[in-house]
Amino acid sequence: MKTAVVAGALGVIGRYVAERLAQLPDWRVVGLSRRLGEERERVRHVSVDLLDPADAGRKLRGLQDATHVFYCAFQPAAGAAADYARNVAANRDMLVNAVSAVDAVAPGLERVVLVTGTKYYGSHLGPFRTPAKEDDPRHLGPNYYFDQIDWLSAFQRGKRWSGCELRPQTLCGFAPGTAMSIVPVIAVYAAVSKALGLPLRFPGKPGAWRSVYQVTESAHMANAALWAATEPRCANQAYNITNGDTFRWCNLWPRIAEVFEMPWAEPQTISLVAHMADKAPLWDEMIRKHGLRPYRFEELVAWPFGDYVFGCDWDVISSVTKSRLHGFHDVVDSEEMFVRLLERFRAERIVP
Ligand SMILES: NC(=O)c1ccc[n+]([C@@H]2O[C@H](COP(=O)([O-])OP(=O)(O)OC[C@H]3O[C@@H](n4cnc5c(N)ncnc54)[C@H](OP(=O)(O)O)[C@@H]3O)[C@@H](O)[C@H]2O)c1
């Protein structure tokens, strides 16, 4: 029996990692976050503030059986989604507090999987060398990933366990109450546009419309995390994890409009943060009218994330060759994935 400690178990990555492991008979899962998650067979939750070392030490003291840590917690800073310089201290400290507390009590710890992302290469700053490879140089910081990676590799030295770092790009999943997923952004933007009798206009920059982009489905990321935790070749390695393909919004957009049974139109660049700011009352009305699940507007979507993704008017491509060579062969068709996830959002009454 293996015991996974999933830090950030309610997030758009951690939630899926916990779910994936819970499907396997030989894993137990302990989810960590400030909010409490649902308890199920072999899954329990601990409410802990990982920013508080005393709370972490106290609440994680009982995790002697931990064999794996999946570190998927994230503390956003207020403001632009791409501003990773502003939240260095919080994100480094949460990792330090979580991993040191587990390391101190769990003699059977085997691996710590750390989730970082493509912003390692400066993908959020402007054009960068593509396809990005794991040993490409970092961008000029600050970037909290660098602090996390450097701390973890120094702390790991001489220990019985190994680390593994995964770099995904723009997660596609659903985790109500967390800030970063592009699927709810598209779903709610489309539904609101339709309610206002507008076509589905691409809200991003004209350059983003035609650039090559990539995403990582959350369920695919969870499979990758499982592989990274258990594959001997992954010890102390880093891997890009994307769906394994690329796409352009200009090709995908008409298919998204089809899902919502509405016309689409050419890009008109707007700030979603600014233009969705007054739409919460309309959303409440739409919930009543269409009998939707009663998520609050701000719980459903983080508009800064949409502005960030649709503002990348440069190619964003990572090479996934290294992960394939080391044994992770799953792939996802990204265009089909968007259609599938958006249809599910409609079927599950998250959007009309
Ligand atoms: N989302 C993306 O598109 C994306 C893309 C590439 C890379 N990444 C990277 O993946 C990592 C995880 O991000 P994510 O998007 O999955 O985050 P997320 O969806 O915002 O989830 C964050 C998780 O961390 C928990 N958390 C936050 N502060 C905490 C605290 N003080 N103590 C305990 N738990 C805390 C949250 O639960 P509570 O709020 O209940 O505490 C939640 O479970 C980040 O480093 C991010 O940069 C994400």
The ligand as an SDF file (V2000), in Angstrom:
LIG
                    3D

 48 52  0  0  0  0  0  0  0  0999 V2000
   -3.4590   26.0710  -13.6120 N   0  0  0  0  0  0  0  0  0  0  0  0
   -2.6330   26.1360  -14.6380 C   0  0  0  0  0  0  0  0  0  0  0  0
   -3.0430   26.3970  -15.7660 O   0  0  0  0  0  0  0  0  0  0  0  0
   -1.1630   25.8570  -14.4370 C   0  0  0  0  0  0  0  0  0  0  0  0
   -0.3400   25.7940  -15.5720 C   0  0  0  0  0  0  0  0  0  0  0  0
    1.0060   25.5140  -15.4210 C   0  0  0  0  0  0  0  0  0  0  0  0
    1.5340   25.3470  -14.1630 C   0  0  0  0  0  0  0  0  0  0  0  0
    0.7250   25.4380  -13.0660 N   0  0  0  0  0  0  0  0  0  0  0  0
    1.3450   25.3130  -11.7430 C   0  0  0  0  0  0  0  0  0  0  0  0
    0.7720   24.2590  -11.0110 O   0  0  0  0  0  0  0  0  0  0  0  0
    0.9020   24.5510   -9.6100 C   0  0  0  0  0  0  0  0  0  0  0  0
   -0.4610   24.3020   -8.9660 C   0  0  0  0  0  0  0  0  0  0  0  0
   -1.3550   25.2800   -9.4950 O   0  0  0  0  0  0  0  0  0  0  0  0
   -2.9110   25.0440   -9.7290 P   0  0  0  0  0  0  0  0  0  0  0  0
   -3.3070   25.8820  -10.8910 O   0  0  0  0  0  0  0  0  0  0  0  0
   -3.2350   23.6010   -9.7290 O   0  0  0  0  0  0  0  0  0  0  0  0
   -3.4690   25.7490   -8.4020 O   0  0  0  0  0  0  0  0  0  0  0  0
   -4.9700   25.9430   -7.9300 P   0  0  0  0  0  0  0  0  0  0  0  0
   -5.9380   25.2980   -8.8470 O   0  0  0  0  0  0  0  0  0  0  0  0
   -5.1150   27.4010   -7.6350 O   0  0  0  0  0  0  0  0  0  0  0  0
   -4.9850   25.1330   -6.5500 O   0  0  0  0  0  0  0  0  0  0  0  0
   -4.2150   25.5250   -5.4810 C   0  0  0  0  0  0  0  0  0  0  0  0
   -4.3930   24.5320   -4.3270 C   0  0  0  0  0  0  0  0  0  0  0  0
   -3.5210   24.9530   -3.2670 O   0  0  0  0  0  0  0  0  0  0  0  0
   -4.2760   25.0610   -2.0700 C   0  0  0  0  0  0  0  0  0  0  0  0
   -3.6810   26.1020   -1.2410 N   0  0  0  0  0  0  0  0  0  0  0  0
   -3.4920   27.4120   -1.5610 C   0  0  0  0  0  0  0  0  0  0  0  0
   -2.9540   28.0710   -0.5210 N   0  0  0  0  0  0  0  0  0  0  0  0
   -2.8000   27.1490    0.4750 C   0  0  0  0  0  0  0  0  0  0  0  0
   -2.3140   27.2140    1.8080 C   0  0  0  0  0  0  0  0  0  0  0  0
   -1.8700   28.3560    2.3430 N   0  0  0  0  0  0  0  0  0  0  0  0
   -2.2940   26.0860    2.5440 N   0  0  0  0  0  0  0  0  0  0  0  0
   -2.7560   24.9140    2.0400 C   0  0  0  0  0  0  0  0  0  0  0  0
   -3.2120   24.7920    0.7860 N   0  0  0  0  0  0  0  0  0  0  0  0
   -3.2430   25.8970    0.0280 C   0  0  0  0  0  0  0  0  0  0  0  0
   -5.6950   25.4070   -2.5480 C   0  0  0  0  0  0  0  0  0  0  0  0
   -6.7020   25.0420   -1.6190 O   0  0  0  0  0  0  0  0  0  0  0  0
   -7.2420   26.0660   -0.4850 P   0  0  0  0  0  0  0  0  0  0  0  0
   -7.4880   27.3690   -1.1870 O   0  0  0  0  0  0  0  0  0  0  0  0
   -8.4700   25.4130    0.0660 O   0  0  0  0  0  0  0  0  0  0  0  0
   -6.1500   26.1610    0.5320 O   0  0  0  0  0  0  0  0  0  0  0  0
   -5.8050   24.4980   -3.7700 C   0  0  0  0  0  0  0  0  0  0  0  0
   -6.1420   23.1960   -3.3500 O   0  0  0  0  0  0  0  0  0  0  0  0
    1.3680   26.0130   -9.5060 C   0  0  0  0  0  0  0  0  0  0  0  0
    2.7390   26.0970   -9.2450 O   0  0  0  0  0  0  0  0  0  0  0  0
    1.0930   26.5460  -10.8960 C   0  0  0  0  0  0  0  0  0  0  0  0
    1.9630   27.5830  -11.2730 O   0  0  0  0  0  0  0  0  0  0  0  0
   -0.6150   25.6730  -13.1830 C   0  0  0  0  0  0  0  0  0  0  0  0
  1  2  1  0
  2  3  2  0
  2  4  1  0
  4  5  1  0
  4 48  2  0
  5  6  2  0
  6  7  1  0
  7  8  2  0
  8  9  1  0
  8 48  1  0
  9 10  1  0
  9 46  1  0
 10 11  1  0
 11 12  1  0
 11 44  1  0
 12 13  1  0
 13 14  1  0
 14 15  2  0
 14 16  1  0
 14 17  1  0
 17 18  1  0
 18 19  2  0
 18 20  1  0
 18 21  1  0
 21 22  1  0
 22 23  1  0
 23 24  1  0
 23 42  1  0
 24 25  1  0
 25 26  1  0
 25 36  1  0
 26 27  1  0
 26 35  1  0
 27 28  2  0
 28 29  1  0
 29 30  1  0
 29 35  2  0
 30 31  1  0
 30 32  2  0
 32 33  1  0
 33 34  2  0
 34 35  1  0
 36 37  1  0
 36 42  1  0
 37 38  1  0
 38 39  2  0
 38 40  1  0
 38 41  1  0
 42 43  1  0
 44 45  1  0
 44 46  1  0
 46 47  1  0
M  CHG  2   8   1  16  -1
M  END
$$$$
